Amino acid sequence: MSDESVILEASAPLDLRLSEAELAATREHIETFVERTVDDAAAEGAVLGLSGGIDSTLTAHLAVEALGSDRVHGLVMPSDVNAADNMSDAERVARDLGIEYDVIDIAPIYDAFVEAFPGEATERRVETDPLRTAAGNVRVRIRAVLNYFVANAENRIVLGTGNRSEALTGYFTKYGDGAVDCHPIGNLYKQQVRQLAAHVGVDEDLVTKTPSAEMWTGQTDEEEMGLGYDTLDAILALHVDGPLSRSATVRHLDVTAEQIERVVSLYEMSTHKRSMPPSPDPLHL
């Protein structure tokens, strides 16, 4: 599949795709970063969670290019809310790349957390707002613990799979999928993730799959954030990362002021996720 076949939505307000030269340079840059990060840690290799989604799939491909298939260990960690097709895709990625992988059902671990929850913690109660989000975060944090359990036991580092769009909007779980040693694709907007994935040979059905963190049944990224990734990427690139004012962004992208406000709100409310936990200023007595 060529990167030219990565189709933007007809309504995409901005084309952020890279040139062929930029794609090649980005690929080499990320692979060098992964190799150096592992070497600097005096580690034997890397561990990453495989979800069957485009972000973890691209990260796995680049990690294998950087380290070799024998130095990458994948973990497929399904729960009762994960679609079987996604878990099958995750295993397919591992087999296609020739990496060692393990399937760990996290449902019993999650159930233990629910049972330990104070008060009346029935499944019916946990799967309703606001506890639904809290329960989803528990699943993500369980996976982080397992990633580090394997990484520590095998002297490996944990590779994150988050992209720039998720980082800037806080669309990740603090101390969950944000708990990693590095984010190889952390500088790429989602649109660029899809393009680079196609460039390195990821299967087309994975490149075009509807993104979902699968924190609960039927959840999708774009529904959760309230707008599509192409629109999100454009606003992030020109307004949050870029120099355009809100009014200029509205005019340039033909988006609404409400959409920009939504993105800015996500960015500002998630500032704490992108920083170390704060302490009081030093008191010099």
N, C-alpha and C positions, 0 to 999 in steps of 0.2 A: 504493500500500500504506500503510495507516494504522499508526501505532505501536501501536495496541491489538492488532494482529494479530501482533505479535512475541510468540511463545508461549514462556513459560518451561517448562523441563522440569517434569513433574509433581512431581519430587523436589527442585526448587529450594528450598533452605532459607531464602532471603531475597529479597524483591522490592526491587531497587534502582532500578527504573525511575523516571524523572523525570516530574513533572506537565507538562501542556502549556505552562504559563507558564515552567517551568524549562527545558524543551526549547528554547523560543524564545530565552530569555536565554542559554543555553549556546551555541546556534548563533551568535548575534550576537557573543558574547564571543570565541569562537574565530576567527571571521572578522575581527574587529577586530584580534586578536592577530597573525594572519598578515599583514594589511595593514601594521600598524605595524612588524613585524619586517623585512619587505622594505624599507619606507621608511627605517627606521633604518640599514639596511645600504647605503643608496643603491644598491640592486640593481634590475635590470630586471624581475625576476620570480622564479619558483621552479621547481625541478626536484624530481621525486620518482619513486621506483621504483614501478611498478604490478605487482602480483602476481596480481591477480584475486581477492584476498581482501577481506574486509570492511573491514579497517583502512586499507589503501591506497586503497580505493574511497571510503570516507567522507572521508578526508583530501583526495583529489582534488576531490570535490564541494565541500567547504568552501573549498578554495583557489580554485576557479573563481568561487565566489560572492564571495570577498574581492578577487580580483585581476582577474578577467575571463579568458576562455578563452585569449586571445592572450598572456597572461603566465605560463602554466603549461605546462611541458614534461615529458611523461611518458616514462619509460624502461621498456620491457618487456625483461627480461634472462633468458631461459630458459637452462637447462642440460639435460643429459641426464637428470636426475632429476625434472624438472618435468612435471607432467601437462599434456598438450596442451590439455585443457579449461580449465585455469586460465589458460594463456597466451592462449587465445582470449577468455576473460572479461576479461582485462586490456586487450586491444585493444578489446573492445566498450565498456569504460568510457571509454577515451580517445576513441573515435569518438562515443559518446553525448554526451560533454561538449564535443566540438569542439575538443580541445586537440591541439597538435602532439605527436607521439610517435614514438619510434624503437624498433625491435626489434634488440637486440644479443645474439647468441648467445655466451654466456660459456664454452661448452664448450672451445673451443681455448685460451682463457686458463687455464682450470682445468687442462687437460691439461699445459700448460707447467709449472705448479706441481708437478704430480705427477711429471713427468719430472725436475724439479730436486730433488726430495726426496732426501736422502742415504740411501744404502743401497738395498736391494731394495724399490722402491716400485711394485709391480704394482697394477693396479686391484683385483685380488682382495684384496690386503692392505689397501689404503686403505679399501675398503668394509666392513671389519670393525672391531668395537670394539677398542681405543679410537680408532683412527685414523679411523673413520667420522665421529665428531663433529668431529674436527680438519679433515677434508676438507670437511664441511658448512660449517664456519666459513670456510674458504677461499672457497667460493662466495659467501657473504654479503659477505665483505670485498672481493671483486672488484667486486661491485655497488656498494659504497660508493665505491670508487676511480672507477668510471665515473660515478656521480652527481656527484662533485666535479669530474671532468674536464669534463663538460658545464657544470656550474654556473660554474666558473671561466672557461671559454671564453666564456660568454654573460652574465657578470655577474649571476648569479642566486644565490639561497640554496638549500640542500638542506632539504627538508621531511622530517622523520621521520614514521613512521606507527605508532609504538609507542603502546600504551595503558597505563593504570595497572597493570592486572593483570600485564602482562608486565614492566613496570619493577620492580615490587616483588618479583617472583619471579626476576628475572634471566633471564627468557626472551627474551633477545636476545643477539646476538654483539657482544662488546666490540670497538670499532673496525670494526664491520660495520654492521648496521642501527641500532646505537647511535651511529654516527658521522654526526651531522647538525647542522644549525644550530638547529633547534627541533623540538619535538614538539607539534603543534597539539592532538591528542586525548590527550595524555599524562596528563590528570587524570580520564579516564573509565575506569571498570571495563568489562570486556568486555560485560557485560549492557547497559550504557548505550551502548556503541558500536553494538550491534545496534539499539537503540531509536532513537538519533539518526539512524542510517543510514536506517531506515525512514521517519523523519520528514522527511528531506530528499529522499526519493524514490528511493532506491537500489532496484534490482530485487530482488524477494523471494527469488529463487534465490541471490543473492549474500549477502543478509542471513542466510539460514539455512544457508549452505554450511559444511561441516565445516572448522574452522580447521586450517591446516597451514603451517608454515614451509618445507616441502619441502626440507629440508636433505639428505635422502636419500629414495630411493623408498619410498613407503608411509607416511612419517612423518606423524603427527598431533600437534597441540599437546597435547591432553588425555591421550593415551597417554604422551607424553613426560613430562608433569608428574605423572602418576599420579592425577589426579582431574579432574572436569568443571569447566568455567569457572564455572557457577552456584555450585557449592560453594566453589570457590577465591575467587570474588568475596565471598561471604558471610563467609568466615573473614578475608579481608583487611580488609573493612569494619568488622567488629566486634572483631577481636582485634589485628591488626597495625596498622591505622590507628586503630582504636577503643579504647575503655577496658575492654572486658570481659576478664576473666581467662580462662585456658584452660578451667577447669571451668565457668565461666558460659557461655562460648561453646558448649561441648558441650551444656549444658542448653538454651540458647536456640535453637540451630540444629538440634539433634538430629543432630549429626555425631559422628564418633568422635574420641577423643583422638589416634589415629594420624594421622588426616587433618590435624588441627591441627599436629601435630608435623612432618608433611611440609611444610606451608606455611611454618611458622616456619623450618625448615631451609633451604628455598629462599631465603627472605628473608635470613637471616643469611649464608649462603654466597655470596650475590651482592652483598653490601655494596660490595665493591671496584668493581663495575660502575657504581655510582651515585655514585662519588666521583672526584675528580681523582687521578692516581697520586701516592702519598704520597712525601714526602721526610723526612729526619731533622728533628727539631726544631732550630731555629736554635741554634747554639753561639756564645754571646757571649764572645769571648776578650778 
